[in-house]
């Protein structure tokens, strides 16, 4: 090959090598962010608390059932309605009940007529018995005087005994009529009571929490129709571990947190507590009075927290922890100032601060005000010392 061709080949080969094996480009620098508030978190001394989960219940709850058979004509309330004592909840068809009452009243009137008739019979029998008694006494005197025969005296004696027997029969008939009247009056009273059962009313002031009847339904005695609870007084029915017996007594004060009222803990007081633990679950049941007027309702889940000394914990402002779907996390700053998203497990929150159970350690520097911006992989030149300090 000539020198010219060798030169051209060398130039082509050099160009190819230059295209394939040149120096790599430098990576892009992380985006710088400013305006962040940073904090180095350290273990803090906080109050140690014993937690007892529970459910809100009404102090007084009534299950209202039908007391007679009948067809529902009207349902006057719905679930959630506030009611007052004696307020109509439902109305049954009382026509059949009133017919029974009218029959009982008619029976009572008939019994009264029977008493009047029996009283007349007693009066007549008494008059006859009185006459025969006087006749008997006269004939007894005549017998002593030997003025009548023994046969005549025996006839009068028999008539006197018959008159006395008729009087006793009349009195027995009167007693029977009186007993019949009492029974008839009892039936009238019962019929009137049953007729009043057609009106199903609220037993006390409260709220309807359950309704199990509709117009047109046929109800029978004992059939549950409504559940009404006293909406003025609520308790937390809590389950305590056995170790709670050492620190929780009747009258003990406690802080109560309800899932429906996350930002507003309540002050409670133990009203009742079992004297011993359940052998199966090794727990203790307690009822905790909740403050009146706290806009509560039964069925809400919550927890009672009892003070039990102090402990160490990592506490951060709630705004530092942000949500991504079902996860909660924080932005931590490494030694080079680069921000990294970390998934954390949070504990209880109070007064705008929350405990971090896992995901960070003492000495880590966190972003306090991440907001909604994406910071993972970005960089800050700020330091925790320059940021806002939180105790």
Secondary structure, DSSP 8 states (H G I E B T S, - for coil): --HHHHHHHHHHHHHHHHHHS----------B--S--EEE--EEEEEEEEEEEEEEEES-EEEEE-SS-EEEEEE---TT-EE-TT-EEEEE--HHHHHHHHHHHHHHHHHHHHHHHHHHHHHHHHHHHHHHHHHHHHHHHHHHTT-S-HHHHHHHHHHHHHHHHHHHHHHHHHHHHHHHHHHHHHHHHHHHHHHHTTEEE-SSSEEEEEE---TT-EE-TT-EEEEEE-TT-EEEEEEEEGGGGGT--TT-EEEEEETTEEEEEEEEEEEEE-SS--TTT-EEEEEEE--TTS---TT-EEEEEEEEEEEEEEEEEGGG-EEETTEEEEEEE-TTSBEEEEEEEEEEEETTEEEEEES--TT-EEES--TTS--TT-B----TTTS----
